[in-house]
């Protein structure tokens, strides 16, 4: 099964991106499941490396890396990155700059799409 998760919310302030990445991590460990995660809008901040998080908070950059190490692909909207001054060099390992064209292809590839 091919699953696409689209994350829209900022890294912190709501738990939607956190829950989307939790699902991505869980799905990516399943045999026969391919996972792709697309970060759009404020969600591109989830993929910034070296986040300094207060004690007790979750590290979304680490969650992205873990999902990627289990085979998930993680793309970040390039236009959204540009609007926020985020460069590809600022992204955590496992995430990369992407495009609306790739999101379109991933959507057509997916058997299931979930948006957080």
N, C-alpha and C positions, 0 to 999 in steps of 0.2 A: 504494500500500500504506500502511496506517495502522499505526504502531508505537508501543507504549507501553512505556516503560522505568520500572521502579519501583526506586528506590534506597533501601536500608535502613541502610547503614553510615555511621559518622561520616566527616567530611571527611578525617581523617588517622588513621593507625593500621593501616588495611588499604588495599588498593588497589581494592577493589570499586567504590566510588563514582567514583573516578577513571576506572576502565575503563568504567563505565556512561556517564559523561559523554563519554569519548572516542568511544564508539559513537554517542551522541546527536549529537555534532558531525559525525561522518562521514555518518551517515544523513541528517541535515538538509540536507546539501549535494546530495543525490541528487534528480534530477527524478522527480516522481511519488510521492515518499515524504513522508508527514506524520508528524512526530514529536511525541510528548508525553512529558514526564518528570515523574514524581510522586515527591517526596521525602517519606519517612515516617520516623518515629522519629528516631534521631540524624542521619540524612542531612539534616534541615532545616538543620543547621549549615553544610552545603556552600554554601548560598545567602546566607550573611551577607556583606554588603559590607565592603570595607576590611580584609580579612584581612591580617595581617602575618606573612608566611611566611618561614622561614629560606631563605637562598640554596640553590638546588638543588631546592626543593620546587615542586610544581605549584600553581597558583592555581585552585581549583575555581570560585570566583566568576566569574573571567574566562572559564572554559570554559562556564559557564551562559550568560553574556552572549553569547558567540560563537554558541552553538547557537540562542539566541533570535533573534539577528540573521539567522540563516539560516532562520527560520520555526518553530523548535520552540517549543512552549508548555511552561512549567515551573511546576508547582504545588507548593506546600509544605503539608503537612498542618497545618491550623490548630490542632488539638488538640495535636499534637506541638510546634508553635511555642510555644503557651501553657505547656506543661509545662517548657519550657526558657527561658522569659522572653524569647523572640524576638518582636519586633513587626514588622509589615509594613514599617515605616520602616527597619528594620535590614537588609532584604533587598536584594540586588544588583539592578541593573536587569535586567529580563528574567524575574525570578522574582516570584511573587505568592502570597498566602495562598490556600489552597484547602480542600477538605473531602473527607470520605469519600464523600459523594454524588457529587462530581465524579469522584473516582477510580472509582466504580462506573460512571458514564457513559462515562468514557474506556476502561475495560476492555471494555465492550460495543461501543464504537466500533472498537476495535483489531482488526486482522487477526492481529497477533502481539504477544505480551506477554513481556517478559524482566524478570527480577528480579535485582538485584545486591545 
